Amino acid sequence: MGKTENNNVYIGKDGYLFEKIEYTNKSEEKINELINRINYFYENTTIPTYFLLVPNSIYINQEKLPKFAKTIDQEKLINDIYSKIPNIKVVNVVNTLKQNKDKYIFFKTDHHITSEGAYLIYLEFCKIANIIPVTEYTKEEVTNEFLGSFDSKAQIFNQEKDKIEVYKNENNSEGITAYYDKETTKSIFNEKFLEGKDKYSYFLNGNNAKVVIKTKQKNGKKLLIVKDSYAHIMAQFLCQNYEELHFIDPRYYNGSIEEYAKQNKITETVFLYNVSNIVNM
């Protein structure tokens, strides 16, 4: 019918959907709050701290937007935010995602990155964190029936479905104990979610206030990830370089993150968010 958007979702080329992102005065307030939170954390813990802000598909895949569709300059925004946290090590993934935009690095129907995109981000993090990335994986497709959050809003007839892949090896599939809000399991993957609508929750059991992953690594390294849901798909890679991963979602966690880090003897911290979340949250 020639329609280019529905319910604030752009209908793009090649089956891609994009949610509108608008920068407002409230966005600026929220970003400043996050900057202050990160600076406060470092000043009160002195734990080596990283900030990893991931651009969204609507920026990386701009050529797939319909004509006259508008979006913010996420690269400029990321650089501006990074300039305001001088004591924090920043991980800039804009260029690597741009260079690989023709690959399947973002879901078409959902706001998250894919495992392929997450692996590229993991490699960039390893460079800044001075750790050796794991390179041996078996890529496994766990579903090709995924319709994500953009599809739920746009309600496009006959929308092309996404596939979900996972990069598995013995380090992220064996010797794992995962403590979630309401259960403890031996895996960072949960296949029951593949049977329902919320298939992305296959990674790290969906939204929890706190998740603790104990791995088979014995190096004494404990990484705290203060995050949104973009971090969930990163767990499959990060768990291979750290003895423990501690995920905290400030939207649901009410305690002091600084005290948590001290009590759990955290050795490194990364704040990991996507641009849309901090602009629209």
C-alpha positions as CSV (number, residue, x, y, z in Angstrom):
1,M,0.0,0.0,0.0
2,G,3.1,2.3,-0.1
3,K,3.1,2.8,3.7
4,T,6.5,3.6,5.1
5,E,5.8,3.4,8.9
6,N,3.4,2.1,11.4
7,N,3.2,2.7,15.2
8,N,6.5,4.7,15.2
9,V,8.3,1.9,13.3
10,Y,9.8,2.6,9.8
11,I,9.3,-0.1,7.2
12,G,12.7,-0.4,5.6
13,K,14.3,-2.2,2.7
14,D,15.3,-5.9,2.7
15,G,12.8,-6.7,5.5
16,Y,14.3,-4.4,8.0
17,L,12.2,-2.6,10.5
18,F,13.4,0.4,12.6
19,E,11.9,2.1,15.6
20,K,12.0,5.9,15.5
21,I,14.6,7.5,17.8
22,E,14.0,11.1,18.9
23,Y,16.4,13.2,20.9
24,T,14.5,15.5,23.4
25,N,15.2,17.6,26.5
26,K,14.3,14.5,28.5
27,S,16.9,12.5,26.6
28,E,19.6,15.0,27.6
29,E,18.6,14.7,31.2
30,K,18.8,10.9,31.1
31,I,22.2,10.9,29.4
32,N,23.6,13.3,31.9
33,E,22.2,11.1,34.7
34,L,24.1,8.1,33.2
35,I,27.3,10.1,32.8
36,N,27.1,11.1,36.4
37,R,26.4,7.6,37.5
38,I,29.4,6.2,35.7
39,N,31.7,9.0,37.0
40,Y,30.4,8.5,40.5
41,F,31.0,4.7,40.3
42,Y,34.6,5.2,39.4
43,E,35.3,7.9,41.9
44,N,33.9,5.8,44.7
45,T,35.4,2.4,43.8
46,T,38.5,3.2,41.6
47,I,37.8,-0.2,39.9
48,P,39.0,-0.2,36.3
49,T,35.9,0.8,34.4
50,Y,34.8,0.7,30.8
51,F,31.9,2.3,28.9
52,L,30.5,0.5,25.8
53,L,27.8,2.4,24.0
54,V,26.4,0.5,21.1
55,P,24.8,2.3,18.1
56,N,21.5,0.9,16.7
57,S,20.5,-0.6,13.4
58,I,18.7,2.6,12.4
59,Y,22.0,4.4,12.3
60,I,24.3,1.7,11.0
61,N,21.8,0.7,8.3
62,Q,20.6,4.1,7.2
63,E,20.6,3.3,3.6
64,K,17.7,0.8,4.3
65,L,15.4,3.5,5.7
66,P,12.5,4.7,3.6
67,K,12.8,8.1,1.9
68,F,12.6,11.2,4.1
69,A,13.0,9.1,7.3
70,K,15.0,10.9,9.9
71,T,17.3,9.7,12.6
72,I,19.9,11.1,15.0
73,D,23.7,11.1,14.4
74,Q,24.5,8.4,16.8
75,E,28.3,8.5,16.2
76,K,28.4,12.2,17.1
77,L,26.3,11.5,20.2
78,I,28.5,8.6,21.3
79,N,31.7,10.7,20.9
80,D,30.1,13.6,22.8
81,I,29.2,11.3,25.7
82,Y,32.6,9.6,25.8
83,S,34.3,13.1,26.0
84,K,32.5,13.6,29.3
85,I,33.9,10.6,31.1
86,P,37.7,11.3,30.9
87,N,38.7,8.7,33.6
88,I,36.8,5.9,32.0
89,K,38.2,3.6,29.2
90,V,35.7,3.8,26.4
91,V,35.0,1.1,23.7
92,N,34.0,2.6,20.4
93,V,32.3,0.1,18.2
94,V,30.8,2.4,15.6
95,N,33.5,1.9,12.9
96,T,33.6,-1.9,13.2
97,L,29.8,-2.1,12.9
98,K,29.8,0.2,9.9
99,Q,32.5,-1.8,8.2
100,N,30.4,-5.0,8.7
101,K,26.9,-3.6,8.1
102,D,26.4,-5.9,5.1
103,K,26.6,-8.9,7.5
104,Y,23.8,-10.1,9.7
105,I,24.8,-8.0,12.8
106,F,21.3,-6.7,13.7
107,F,18.0,-8.5,13.8
108,K,15.6,-7.2,11.2
109,T,12.5,-7.3,13.4
110,D,14.0,-6.6,16.8
111,H,16.1,-3.9,18.5
112,H,18.9,-6.1,19.6
113,I,22.2,-7.1,17.9
114,T,22.7,-10.7,16.7
115,S,25.4,-13.0,17.9
116,E,27.5,-12.0,14.9
117,G,27.2,-8.4,15.9
118,A,27.9,-9.2,19.5
119,Y,31.1,-11.1,18.6
120,L,32.4,-8.0,16.7
121,I,31.7,-5.9,19.8
122,Y,33.4,-8.5,22.0
123,L,36.5,-8.3,19.9
124,E,36.6,-4.5,20.3
125,F,36.2,-4.8,24.1
126,C,39.0,-7.3,24.2
127,K,41.4,-4.8,22.6
128,I,40.6,-2.1,25.2
129,A,40.5,-4.5,28.1
130,N,43.8,-6.1,27.0
131,I,42.4,-9.6,27.0
132,I,42.8,-12.4,24.5
133,P,39.6,-13.1,22.6
134,V,38.3,-16.7,22.2
135,T,38.2,-17.6,18.5
136,E,37.1,-21.2,18.4
137,Y,33.3,-21.7,18.2
138,T,30.6,-23.8,16.7
139,K,27.9,-21.6,15.3
140,E,24.5,-23.1,15.9
141,E,21.1,-21.8,14.7
142,V,18.6,-22.3,17.5
143,T,15.5,-20.9,15.7
144,N,14.5,-19.3,12.4
145,E,11.1,-18.2,13.7
146,F,11.9,-15.1,15.6
147,L,9.7,-12.0,15.3
148,G,10.9,-9.3,17.7
149,S,9.8,-6.1,19.3
150,F,9.7,-4.0,16.1
151,D,7.4,-6.6,14.5
152,S,5.1,-6.5,17.5
153,K,4.7,-2.8,17.0
154,A,4.6,-2.5,13.2
155,Q,2.3,-5.6,12.6
156,I,3.5,-6.0,9.0
157,F,1.7,-8.8,7.1
158,N,4.0,-11.6,6.0
159,Q,7.1,-10.1,7.7
160,E,10.4,-12.0,7.1
161,K,11.4,-13.8,10.2
162,D,14.8,-13.6,11.9
163,K,17.0,-16.4,12.9
164,I,18.8,-16.7,16.3
165,E,22.3,-18.1,16.3
166,V,24.6,-18.9,19.2
167,Y,28.4,-19.3,19.2
168,K,29.0,-22.4,21.4
169,N,32.1,-24.1,22.7
170,E,33.0,-26.0,25.9
171,N,33.8,-22.7,27.8
172,N,30.3,-21.3,27.5
173,S,28.4,-24.6,27.6
174,E,30.1,-26.6,30.3
175,G,31.1,-25.9,33.9
176,I,28.6,-23.0,34.2
177,T,26.5,-22.1,37.2
178,A,24.0,-19.2,36.6
179,Y,22.2,-17.5,39.5
180,Y,19.1,-15.6,38.3
181,D,16.5,-13.7,40.3
182,K,14.2,-16.7,40.7
183,E,16.2,-19.8,39.8
184,T,19.7,-21.3,39.5
185,T,20.7,-23.3,36.4
186,K,23.7,-24.8,34.7
187,S,23.5,-22.7,31.6
188,I,23.4,-19.1,30.2
189,F,21.0,-20.3,27.6
190,N,17.3,-21.2,28.1
191,E,15.7,-23.2,25.3
192,K,12.2,-22.9,26.7
193,F,12.0,-19.3,25.5
194,L,12.4,-20.5,21.9
195,E,9.0,-22.0,22.1
196,G,7.3,-18.7,22.8
197,K,7.2,-15.1,21.6
198,D,10.1,-13.7,23.6
199,K,12.8,-15.7,21.9
200,Y,15.6,-13.2,22.7
201,S,15.3,-14.3,26.4
202,Y,17.0,-17.5,25.3
203,F,20.1,-15.4,26.2
204,L,20.5,-15.0,30.0
205,N,16.9,-15.8,31.0
206,G,15.5,-12.5,30.0
207,N,15.3,-9.4,32.3
208,N,16.6,-9.9,35.8
209,A,17.7,-7.4,38.4
210,K,20.9,-9.4,39.0
211,V,22.5,-12.4,37.4
212,V,25.7,-14.0,38.6
213,I,27.6,-16.4,36.3
214,K,30.3,-18.6,37.7
215,T,32.4,-20.2,34.9
216,K,35.1,-22.9,34.6
217,Q,37.8,-20.2,34.4
218,K,40.1,-20.0,37.4
219,N,41.8,-16.6,36.9
220,G,40.3,-14.6,39.8
221,K,38.9,-12.0,37.4
222,K,35.4,-10.8,38.2
223,L,33.6,-8.5,35.7
224,L,30.6,-6.4,36.7
225,I,28.3,-5.5,33.8
226,V,25.9,-2.6,34.5
227,K,23.6,-2.9,31.5
228,D,20.5,-3.0,29.5
229,S,19.4,-6.1,27.5
230,Y,22.1,-5.6,24.8
231,A,24.5,-7.3,27.3
232,H,22.5,-10.5,27.4
233,I,23.8,-11.8,24.1
234,M,27.3,-10.8,25.1
235,A,27.4,-13.3,28.0
236,Q,28.3,-16.2,25.6
237,F,31.6,-14.5,24.9
238,L,32.5,-12.7,28.1
239,C,32.1,-15.7,30.3
240,Q,35.2,-17.2,28.6
241,N,37.6,-14.6,29.9
242,Y,36.3,-14.2,33.5
243,E,35.9,-16.5,36.5
244,E,32.7,-14.6,37.4
245,L,30.3,-12.3,35.6
246,H,27.9,-10.1,37.6
247,F,25.1,-8.5,35.6
248,I,23.1,-5.7,37.2
249,D,20.2,-3.9,35.5
250,P,19.6,-0.6,37.3
251,R,16.0,-0.5,36.1
252,Y,15.2,-3.4,38.5
253,Y,18.1,-3.4,41.0
254,N,17.5,-1.1,44.0
255,G,20.8,-1.5,45.9
256,S,24.1,0.4,45.7
257,I,26.1,-0.7,42.8
258,E,29.2,0.7,44.3
259,E,28.7,-1.4,47.5
260,Y,27.9,-4.4,45.5
261,A,31.2,-4.1,43.6
262,K,33.2,-3.8,46.8
263,Q,31.5,-6.6,48.6
264,N,31.9,-9.0,45.7
265,K,35.5,-8.1,45.0
266,I,34.8,-7.0,41.4
267,T,38.1,-6.6,39.5
268,E,36.6,-4.7,36.4
269,T,33.4,-3.0,35.5
270,V,31.8,-2.2,32.1
271,F,28.7,-0.1,31.6
272,L,27.1,-1.5,28.5
273,Y,24.1,0.2,26.9
274,N,22.6,0.8,23.4
275,V,21.9,4.3,22.2
276,S,18.1,3.9,21.8
277,N,17.8,2.9,25.5
278,I,19.6,5.9,26.9
279,V,17.8,8.3,24.5
280,N,14.3,6.9,24.8
281,M,14.4,5.1,28.2
